Amino acid sequence: MIQTVVKRDGRIVGFNEQKIMAAIRKAMMTTDKGEDERLIGQITDHVAQRGQSQMTVEEIQDAVELELMKSSRKDVAQKYIAYRNQRSIARKAKTRDIFLDIVNVKSNDVTRENANMNADTPAGMMMKFASESTKPFVDDYLLSDEARDAVKGNYLHIHDKDYYPTKSLTCVQHPLDNILNCGFIAGHGASRPAKRIETASVLACISMECAQNEMHGGQAIPAFDFYLAPFVRLTYIEEVKYLEDLYGEDFSALYDEPLMDYLKQPLDGLKGLDRVRQHAINKTVGRVHQAMEAFIHNMNTIHSRGGNQVVFSSINYGTDTSAEGRCVMREILLSTYEGVGGGETAIFPIQIWKKKRGVNYLPEDRNFDLYQLACKVTARRFFPNFLNLDATFNQTDEWRADDPKRYLHEVATMGCRTRVFENRFGPKTSIGRGNLSFTTINIVRLAIECMQEVSGDGQEAKEQRIAKFFARLDGMLEVAAKQLDDRFQFQKTALAKQFPLLMKSLWIGGDKLKPNETIENVINQGTLGIGFIGLAECLVALTGKHHGESEEAQQLGLRIITYMRDRVNEFSERYHHNYSVLATPAEGLAGRFTKRDRKDFGSLPGITDRDYYTNSNHVPVYYKCSARHKAEVEAPYHDLTRGGHIFYVEIDGDATHNPQVIMSVVDMMDRLNMGYGSVNHNRNRCMDCGYENATQDLKECPRCHSHNIDRLQRITGYLVGTTDRWNSGKLAELNDRVTHIDDGEQTLF
């Protein structure tokens, strides 16, 4: 007698004869003779009683076929067999159509799902073949019925579903000191510890490039300034020793001598140790600058994963006040300002300035001059973005200004927006941790269903709609939390040797694992994110207006996301994980959810009438308002979305000579307790020679006279070198964007 069933994903569940009865009944309903309850019961009993104690789904279905063929209802057997075959054929047909689009280099939302991957190259095509082949496998074998139905119904999106079977994790903040001080083994060769800035720069690249092949998300360095600073001093000592050999004198007194800064100065009039010191400083600064140039160049040119895709890389810096740390920051900023190649803006790494009062924000702060430089660079090159360490939710009592390792207690972020800081199972830090996986809920669809069930503009109708919405949201949150736990249970069975760099040198606690041990004991240090998309459209469906135009809608929006926050805290207790709410950075998803909902519900004004849903809790890109109003609306959501968030201001024209606008945005973030943000502005790029400027509506390149001009734009947190790779939903959003600061305006207040 059958007692347990082995599902397609390997899970063992209790036998449920109702599923057999439902399948036979469904087949009978498609025949002329209809149902036969007696026969349904008879066949179910035969299969259940004669089966082994444990059987697979396929074995049970084979037994049902055999019993149907032996019965008088051969017509039902034919329908049952045909249905099983049709499911297989349907999957194959869908895959065939997708593959042909890839083969024929068609530009559509499948091949343009990731704007930083060139799906037209052989490597890119292979990546898409693998991706599209894997997703149906996940649906059929790895998802629960509940999660599969939610995905199929357009209520849920499982991010990086194609990587699900690999058991890989999403992202990690690299403890780069482990790599630089100890070296590591990558592939068939070993990297020795760094002894100078050039080697440190290269190892920083290699660390992120190697880890990218073990993970499906981004790679970040949480304290780029602190990690590289010691190698500036080693390089300086190396230059002093070179001068010792040159002059045959002992300059060892300079080795550990404190320095206020590393600034290039002329040697005229300097003598003795003063001349030697300045000469060594000048040479060191030159080498640091070249190392930073090489770092940026490598992060934009070396493809480390399938699809001809460079590392989705980020670096955080800003709070090291040592002379050496300041040198690293100054030269990475200057190199970024100069650009790469022919002067083009570097796409990666995404750079994040960690803003902190008493360190780099106020005029009297040690690093204020570098903060000013950072704003100047952002005004030209989009980066760095700004992370507000002074936000109440980004602080910790363990941070001390005199602690040489205070970066351990500073939040760091992935450039797109992903944030990891709070931790139920270890230290409150970003370092050596990351997101495990995340799933997004289509809250717009839930709201549309409630809108259709309860119409009317009266208060009673609104309250009924809202009550129904929260009930539906609660149900979908349960599905999302369970699906993420299911994925965690699958991920934790991976062996440490499957992630040779991540589990040896990067992930907190991973170095204690043996190669054939599972990663179960360490991955709970990471986070599971439940995201949302389209808060603006959701509110229109429930109240008639979005949160940018209505205080009533804003209060409901805060109530919705607060409810999500409270529920994920409950899930953390129930499942014993670090759950968090993520303000989803939707790229392909922004259009995919909308397209299906418009098909099902029609074109609804302010809801499905555009080709995209608004990202997370943002005010819609098409809504014209001041930067301050946009900030005031979005600010309260940052504390609620600790899985990650971002704030943008769109400005018009050339920001290059107006860094004060950037500083005004940071001031606004400080006043409104916002966590992370930046500024978008106009930047043209000639796709033939790389020339860039900020001229409005540039048609012809002034350098090579090409008309192949594109706009450099931010898509969900990162830059994209050409909008040719954007999907239709994000292109529609780009065309709808309006500015929040008038051209020439100097301040936000």
N, C-alpha and C positions, 0 to 999 in steps of 0.2 A: 504493500500500500504506500502511495506517495505521501511523504510527510513534509519534505522540504524541496525547494526548487532553486537551481543555480541559474541566476539571471545572466543576461548577455555581458554584463559588466563584471561578472564574477561574484557578485553579492549573493548570499544565501538567504532566502526568505521562506516563510511558511507557505505551504500549499493552499491555494484558494480555488476550490472547484467552481466558484461562480464565474471565474474568468473563462474557463472552458465552456460553460453553459452559454455565456454571453457571446462568445465567438461562433458557436454552432448556430445559435438563434439568429445572429446577424447574417450568416450565410443562408439560412432558411428563408429569411425575409426577402431575399433577392430571387427566389424561385416562384414558380406558379402555384405550387402546392402550399406554400406558406409554412407556418410553424407546426411542430409536432412535439409538445412538451414531454410526452411519454418517451419518445426516442431520445430527446435531449438528455433526460435523466438517465436513461439506460446507457447511452454512450459514455456519459460523464462517469457513471459508477464503474463501468468496465475499465476505463482508462485509469481511474483513481485506485481501484482495488488490485489490478494486475500489474501496476507499475512498481518500480523499485522504490525504496524508501527515499532516495534522493535522485532527482532527474533534472536535466537541463530543459530550458524552454523549448528548444528545437526538438528534443526527444519526445516531449509531451505533445507537441504539435504533430509530429510524425505519427504518434499513436492515435491521435484523433482522426487523422486522415485515414489510417488503416481501418478503424472502426466504422467510419462513414462509408468506405468502399465495400465493407462486408454487409452493410445494412441495405434496406430496400430503397434508400434515398441516395442513389448514385448522383442525382442532380445536385444535392447539397455538397457532396464530396467534391464535385467539379468546381462549384462556386468557392468552396473553402480553399482548395488548391490554387485556384485562379487568383484569389485575393492575396495569398502569400506571395505568389509570383509577381503580381502587380506592384506590390510594395517594393520588391527588389528592382523591378524594371523602372519604376518611377524614380527611384534613387539614382539608378544608372543614367537615365535619360537627362535628368537635371544636371548631373555631373558632366555628361557629354556636352551639353550646351555651354556650360561654363568653360570647359576645356577648350572648346572651339574659339570662344572669345579671346582666351589667352593666346592660343596658337596664332590667331589672325591679328594680334596686337590691337584689339579693339579698345577704345578709350571709353570705359564705363565705370560704374560704381564698384564693380568687383575688382577690376584691375587698378583702380585708383582709390582703393580702400585706405591705403597708407600713403600720404603725400610725400614722405621721405624715402619711399622705395620705388625704384625704377623697374616696373613689371614688364618692360619691353625687352630687357636684356635676357640672355639665356639663364643667368643665375636668378633674375627676378621672376622669370617664367616658372622655373623649377620651384621657387618658393611658393608661388600661387598654386601650382599643381598640388603641392604637398598640403597647403592650407585648405584648399577646397575639397580635397579627398578626405582629410581628417575630420572635418566638421560633422559629416553624416555618421561617421563611426562613433563620435562622441554622443550624438543624439540617440543612436540605437543601443549603445552598449554601456555608456558611462553615466547618463542622466537618469534620475528617478522619473517615474511617470508624471509626477506632479511638476517637476522642473521642466520636463520636455513639453508638457502641455502649455506651461506659462510662456516658454520661448516661442512655441508654435502660435500661440494666441496673441503675440506681440506685446505681452505684458512685461517680459523680462529679457535682458540681454546679458549673456555670459561673455565677458571680455576675454580676448585671447583664447577662444575656445579651441582653435586649431592646435594650441600648445598643451591642451588639457592632458592628452595621453602621455606626454613626456614627463609629467610630474614636476615640471620646472616652476620656479617661483617668479614673481614679477620683477622686483627691483631691489637694490641694496645700496646703502651708503658705505663707501669703501673706507675701512680703517687703513689709510694709505701708509701709515707709519709701519705697519706689519710688513708691507711689501718693500718699502724703502730700506728698512733696517735689517730685514731678514732674507730678502730675496724670495724667489718662489720658482716652482717647476711648472712650466707650461709646455705641453706636448712632449717633445723629445729633448728639449734643452732646458737648462736651469739658468735663471737670472740671478746674478750675484747682488749683494746689497749695494746701494748707491754710495758714491764717495764725492760726487760733485753735482752741480745743478743740472748739467746736461743729461746725466744718467738718471737723475731723479725725475726729470721731465719725461724721458722716454718710458721709464717704468710706470709712471702714472698713466700713460697712454696704454701700455701693454696690459696693465691691470684691468682697465675698463674694457679693452678689446677682447681679452680672454674671457672675462666674466660674461660679456654679452652673448657669447656662444653657449653659455650654460643657463641663461635666463631669457625670458620673453619680454621683459620690460626694460626700463632705463637703468643707467649706471651713474652714480653721483659720487663726488668727493666732498665730504661735509666740511672740511677745514683746509682748503687748498693752501692758504697762507701759512698756517701753523705747520703743516706737514713738510712743505718745501723750504721753510726758513732755515733749518739747520744746514742745508746744503748750499745756501748762499754763503754762510760763514766758512764752510769747508772750501768752497771755491775761492773765497778771499784769501784764506791761509795758503792755498795752492799758489795763488798769484804772488803773495809775499815770499814764499819759498823760491819761486822762480827768480825773483829779484835778488834773493840771497845768493843764489848760484851765479847770477850775472855779476854782482858786485863783490862777491867773496866776503860778505859781511853777515853778522848775526842780527836778524830783525825779529827774533822770536818774541820780543816784548810786545809786538803788534798782534800776535796770534789771537789772544783772548781779550784784547783791549776792548772795552765797551765803545760802541759807535752809536752816534745819534741817528745817522741815516746813511744811505748809500746814494750819493748824488754826484754826477759827473761834474768836475770842476777843472779849469785850466791849471797846468802845473807851473805856470810862470811865477817866479818869485819864491817858490817853495824850496826848502832845503832840508837835508837830513831825513829824519823819520817822517816829517810832515810830507815831504815829497814822495817818499816810498809809500806811505799810507794812501795818499790821494791817487797815486798811480795804480795801486792795487785795487782801490775802489772803482776807478774808471774802467779797468779791465773787467772787474767782476760785474759791474752793471751791464757792460756790453755782452758778456756771456749769458747773464740772466735774461736779457732781452732776446737774444737769439734762441735760448731754451724755450722761452714763452712763445716765440714765433713758431718754433718747431712743434710745440705742443698743440697749438691751434691748427697748424697745417695738417698734422697727423690726424687729429680728430675730425677733420673735414675730408680726408682723402682715403684713409685706410678702411676698406670694407671688411668688417669682421663677422658678418652674418649673411645668410642667404638673402638674395634679392638685391645685391649690389647696394647694400644699405650700410651707412656709417653708424657708429655707436650713438645711441640716443643718450648723449652724455650731458652732465651738469657739474658745475663746480661752485661751491659756496665759499665765500671769503669776506673779510672786512674787519675782523676784531683782533687780529694779531697786531700789537702795538710795538713789537720789536723792530729794530732797524732792518733786520733781515726779512721779516714778514712784510714790512712796508715795501721793501724792494721788490718782492715777488708780486705784490698787488699792483704797484706802479707799472711794472713792466708788462704784466698781462693786460692791463688796461690800455697802455700805450700801443701794444701790439694789436689789440682789438680795434683801436681807433684807426690805425694805419690800414687795416684790412689784409686780406690774403690775396695771393696771385697778382692780378692786375689792380688791386685795391678793392676787391669785392668784400662785402660784409660776410663774416664767417657765420655759418648756420649753427655749428656746434663748436665748443660746448655751450649750452645754455649757462649763462653766468648769473649768479645771485649774490648781491651785496647784502650782507647781514648787518642791518642798521641797529645801533645800540647807543643809547644815551650814556654819556660819560666815556665813550670810546671813540665814536666817529660821527656823531650827529650834530652836536653843537659846536659853534665856532671855537670854543676853548678846548675841545676834545683833541686828543693826540692825532687821530686819523681823519680829522675834518677835511684837510686838504685832499686826501684821497677820496673822500666822499664827494667833494666838488668835482674831482676828475671823473669819478664814476658817473655822475650826472651828465657831464659833458660827453662821455663816451656813449651813454644811452641815447642822448639826443641825436647822435649820428648813426649808431649801430644797433639800436633796439635793446641791447644788453649792456650792463647787467640789469636784471630785474631787482626788486627790492623786497627783502624779507624783514619784517618788523619784529625784532627780538624783544621789543618793549611792550608788545601786545600782551595782555594779562594771561592769555592761554599759551603764550610762548615762553613763559618764565618758569624758573625753578629756584627754590631756596638754596640749592647747592652751588649756584654760580657765584663766583667771587672774582673781583677785578684783579686781584694779585695772584690768582691761581694760574700757573703756567700751562695747565691743561684744562682751562675753563671751557674750551671748545667741546669737551665731553658733555657739558650741560647746556649746550646751545642747540636749539632746533635747527635742522637743515632740511632742505626740500629738494625734490626733483623739479626740474625746470618747468614741466608741464603743470604741476601743482601738487603732486602727491606728497603728503606729509606723514611722517612717522615720528612720534615722540613719547606719548604716554605708553606705559607698559605694565601689565599686571604680573608679569613673570620674570622681571629683571629690572635693570637700571632704567630710569627715565632718560633716554638719550635717543639720538637718531643714528648713531654710529654702529655699524655692524648689523643693522636691521633694515627691513624693507617691507613692502606689501607682498602678501602671498598670492592673492587673487582678488578680483572684485567683480561685482555684478550690479547692473543698473536696472532700476524699475521705471517703466513708462507710466509716470503718474498722470500724464495727459490723457491716456486712454481710459484710465480709471475715472477721471473727472468727466470725460465725454459720456461715458455710460450712465453716470449719475445725472448729468444734464438731460439726457434723453428720457430717463425714467421720471424725473421731476422737472417740469418746465415752469416758467413764470419768473417774474422779477421781484415779487413780494418777499418780505423778510421770512415768512414761514416757509416758502418754497426754497429759499436759499439755505435755511437751516436744515431742511430735509435732505437737500442735495449734499450738503457738507457732512451730515451724519452718515449718509450712505457712503460717501467717499472715504471717510476714516475707517469704516468697517472693511471696505475693499482694500484700502491701503494696509490695514493690519494683516489681512490674509496674505497679501503679496509679500509683505515683510517677512512673514513666517516662512514662505516658500524660499525667498532669497537667502535667509539665514541658514535654512536646512541645506540648500544647495551648496552654499559656501562651506558648510561643515562637511558635506559629502566629498567635496573636492579636497578639503584638508585631509580627510581620512585617506584619500587616494594618494595625495602628495607625500604624506608622512611615510609611506612604504618605500620611497626611493632610498637607494643606498648612497652613502657618503661618497663613494667612488664615482658616482654619476656626475658629481659636481666637484671636480678635483681642485679647482681654485677657490670656489665659493666656500666650500666646507673645510678647506685647509687653512685659508688665510683671511677670509672676509666675514663670514657670518658668525655672529656672536655665539660662542660655545661650540662651533663646528670643529675647531682644532682638537677637541677631545674625542672625536669620533674615530673609530677604526674604519678602514675602507669598506668593509662588508656589513657595517652596522647601518641601520636605517636612520634617517634624519628626524625621526619622530620626537626625540628629546630636545631638539633645538629650534624647530621651526615655529613653535608657539611664541617665540620672541617677535615674530612678524605680525602683520595686521591683515584682517579681512575687511574689505570695503563694500558697503552697500550704497550704491550711488543713485542719483535721480537726474532726470532730464526734463526740461520744459516746465519749470515752475510757473513762468509767465503765462503760458498757454493753459496750464492747469487752472490757474486763478481766473482766467477769462471764462473758461467753461463753468466754473462754480459761481462766480460773482458778476461776470460781464466785463471786468476790467483787470489789467495786470497790476502788479505791485509798484510799478513806476508811476502809474497815473491815479492810484487810489490808495488812500490810507487804510480803508477797510480791507482791500486785497492784501496790502502789506502785512497787516496783523494776522490775516489768515495764513499767509505764506510762512510767517515766523512760527505760527502754531503748528503747521504741517511739518516743518523741518525739525522743530523742537520735539514733536511726537516721534519722528524717526530717530532722533538722537536718544530719546529716553528708551525706545524699544531696543536699539542696538546695545545699550548698556545692559538691558535685561538679557539679551542674547549672550553677551560676554559672560554673564554669571551662569547661564544655563549650559552653554556649550564649552565654557572655559577657554575662550579665545579672546584676542584683542580685536573686537569688532569696532568699526568706526563708520561715520557717515561721510561719503565722498561727494563733493560737488563735481559730478562727472565731466571729464574733458572729452566730449563726444566729437568724433570726426565723421566716420562713415555712419555711425549710429544716428546722428542728428537728422539725416535725411531718410534713413531706413525706417525708423519708427513712424515718421510722418507719412511716408508714401503708403504704407499699409493702412494706417488709420484713415487717410483720405479715401482710400478705396472702400473701406468698410462703412464710413460715416458721411462721406461727401466732403465738399469744401466748406468748412465752417469759418466764418470771419474771425480773424484774430486767433484762430486755433490751428486749423489744418490748411489754411489758404496760402501758405508759403511752402517752400520746398524743404523746410527744416524746422526743428524745434529749437528754441533758445537754449543755449548751454546752461545747465544747472540752475543756479538762482540769479543769473544775470538779468538786468533790465534788457529788454529786446534791443538788438543792435540798431533797429530802424527807428526807435523812439527818440525823438530829439529832446534833450534836456541838458542842463548844465552838468559839469563834472561833479560839482558838489552834491547835487541832488542824486545822481547815480551812486555816488559813494555812500551817501546817507542811507539809501535804500539797501544797498548790498552789504554794508559793513556788519550788521548784526548776524548775518549768516556765517561769518568766518569762525566765530566761536562754536557754532553748532556743527560745522563740517570739518572736524579735526582729521579726517582722512585726507583732506586736501581741498584747497580753494584758491582762487586768484581773482584779482580786480584789475580791470583795464580802463584806461582813458584813451579815447581816440582824439588825436589833434590833427589839424589841417596844416598843409604846407611844410616848410623846411624847419625842423626843430634844431638843426645843427648849431645855430648861433643863439639858441634860447634854452640853455640848460636850467634856467630858473623855473621853467614850466615843470621839468622833471622834479626839481626840489619841492615845488608846490604840491605835487602828487604825493611825495613822501611825507610832507607835513600833514597832508590831509589823512593819510593812513595812520599817522601818529595820533592825531586828534580823535579819530573815530575808532580806534582800537582794531584796525584791520591787520590781517596777518601777512599778506603777500600780494604784490601788485606790480604793474609796470605801465608803460605808455606805448601806444601804437601811433605811428606817423607815416607820412608819405615817403617812399623810397623807390625810385625807378632803377631798373637794372637792364643793361644791354646784354642780351643773351648770346651775342656773338663775340664781344670783346671784354665784357665784364664791367664796363664803365657804369658808375652810379651817380645819381644826383637826386634832388628832391623837387625838380621842376614839375609844376602841375600839368598833367596831361601831356607828358613828353611823347612825341611821335617819332623823332629821329635822333639817333645817337650823335652827339657833337664830336665824338672822337673818331668813329669809323663810318658814320652816316648810315648805319643799319636801321631798319624799321622794326627789327625784332626786339621790341621793348616789352618788358614785363614788370610787374610790381612785386617788390619784396614785401611779404606780409606774414603776420603771425596767424597760425591756424587754431591751435587749442592750447598754446603755451610755448610752442616752438616755432622757429622760422622755417619757411619753405622757399627754396631758391627759385622755383617757377610755379605759377598757378596752373600750369598745364597738367600737373599731377593731382590737382584738387578734385574731389568728387562733386557731383552736381549740387548736393545739398549745401556744402560749404562754399561753393562758388556763388550760389544764390545768396547766402548769408553775407559774403564779402561785398557783393554788389549793393546790399541793403544798408551797409554800415554808415552811420552818420557821426559827425564829430561832436565832441563835448566841450571843446575850447575853441573859440573863434581865432582865426589866424591873426597872430600878432599879440594876442592877449598874454599878459605876463604873469598873472597870478590867478589862483582859483578862488580867492576870498576877497 
